Amino acid sequence: MLDSIARSLEPELRRACGDRLGPIGWVRMDWQHGGALTGCASYRAPDQPPEEVFVKFPVPGRELRWSRRLQSADSPLVVPRLLASGDALGAHDIGWLVMEHLPGMPLGAEWRPGNLAGTARAGAAFQARAQAVPVDRPKRRNDWDRWLRRTARVLADNVLPDHERWSAQLRRAEANWRGIVEHWRSREPIGWIHGDLHLGNSMRRTDGSICLVDLGEVRPGHWLEDALYLERMSWSHPDRLASEDPLGSMRIERERLGCENGDRIEELAMARRILLAATTPAFLASEGGRTHLEGCLGVLERGLDWWCDRA
């Protein structure tokens, strides 16, 4: 259905681009999971030779705004370079982007050393450049208590791998939960974060620089949220984390870029790890892979050991 809509709106898109856009081959990339389509085409900017581009729509308003906001003369850009964009096609309120062609697949398609650290540094660059935009809404407040209760119900209704270990760690988490949640909610500083930072949203240009795509989850938060989301995607691959430290890489890059990292980083990071790991079974339908559950359980055990020793 999206393919037919794309073809029907293609004349409007071509007019919006001032007839600089060549024929579009509409595809759904293997790595796309949202409701957007991507097209491959050529685009001729004024006084420039034609170049290969990606065309994407529909684009959520948040992604459109941030794609525009982060365009600058700095090189390399931390998001794809835009050649054209808009928030309407004819009479339809549909956001769209014409952006540089990014070769290959996202970095998550094939593991290579350096991908985690490189993506962490790109995340830091994103956060640094987003600082120019005032934070105009509060940080997200997750309902950790509800998710922990859901985890308890899942354990009561299902026999998970390592079920007894999960039950034991859940009891330990419950005994410390209030302090952990309150500690995390006290986090500062708050700035703009990518909100969905993982290797599937990280792509490498031909010059080797990394740019971040899919900006629909950009929101106010603490930079550790991006760092630990990226780390969490490798909890089931501890060998990767043994050689690459996303949090450390992001922290160093933020310091280099003049960003404020805040205090109590180790304590806040451990609180966040415990919260994420303990509530993983609450989302069993989407995060129920055996290796992922095993990785989260190990992080939970180590995190609670650290937290209890500190207390």
Secondary structure, 3 states (H helix, E strand, C coil): CHHHHHHHHHHHHHHHCCCCECCCEEECCCCCCCCCEEEEEEECCCCCCCEEEEEEECCCHHHHHHHHHCCCCCCCCCCCCEEEEECCECCECCCEEEEECCCCCCHHHCCCCCHHHHHHHHHHHHHHHHCCCCCCCCCCCCCHHHHHHHHHHHHHHCCCCCHHHHHHHHHHHHHHHHHHHHHHHCCCCCEEECCCCCHHHEEECCCCCEEECCCCCCEEECHHHHHHHHHHCCCCCHHHHHHCCHHHHHHHHHHHCCCCCCCCHHHHHHHHHHHHHHCHHHHHHHHCCHHHHHHHHHHHHHHHHHHHHHC
